Amino acid sequence: AKDKYGGQDKYGGYASWSDIDDAEDEGEGDYDSESDMEARMDEIDEEEELATKVARKEDQEALAEEARLKKEKLARKQKLMALSKNAREKKKL
């Protein structure tokens, strides 16, 4: 005999708020102290310093790549200008 909810609980298979509260209560006390979950200031400073170094390195690499691409573009442009000049001179002859 099925109940009036079609074999599921009254929430249609979804958890109720009381289920979530119970799950949170079970998870408490897993750590020796609250400080295990918190980073110390020196750890935060180290992480920020490392992130800054990585960002600087990435910026330098991006600038180097940009300079390389500009140089290549200029070389292609000069080559095309030279070819165009040669073509015009041959046309005059």
C-alpha positions, -999 to 999 in steps of 0.1 A, spaced: 0 0 0 15 33 -11 11 64 10 -5 96 -3 29 108 -15 34 81 -41 60 61 -22 82 90 -14 83 112 16 63 144 17 92 164 2 93 144 -30 127 129 -23 143 162 -14 159 169 19 141 190 44 157 218 65 158 195 95 178 169 75 203 196 67 206 207 103 211 171 114 239 167 88 256 199 100 254 188 136 271 155 127 300 173 110 309 195 140 338 184 162 358 170 133 387 193 140 408 197 171 402 234 172 389 262 151 424 274 144 430 243 122 407 258 96 421 293 97 453 304 80 478 323 100 488 358 89 523 347 79 508 319 57 486 345 40 515 368 35 536 340 20 507 331 -4 502 367 -14 539 371 -20 540 340 -42 510 351 -61 526 385 -67 558 368 -80 538 345 -103 518 375 -116 550 395 -123 565 366 -142 534 361 -162 533 399 -170 570 398 -181 563 368 -203 533 385 -218 553 417 -225 581 396 -241 555 378 -263 540 411 -273 574 425 -283 582 394 -303 549 396 -322 554 433 -329 589 426 -342 576 398 -365 548 420 -377 572 448 -385 595 423 -404 565 411 -425 555 447 -432 590 456 -443 592 425 -465 559 433 -481 570 470 -487 602 457 -503 583 433 -526 558 461 -535 586 485 -543 603 458 -565 570 451 -583 565 488 -590 601 492 -603 596 462 -626 563 476 -639 581 509 -649 605 490 -670 
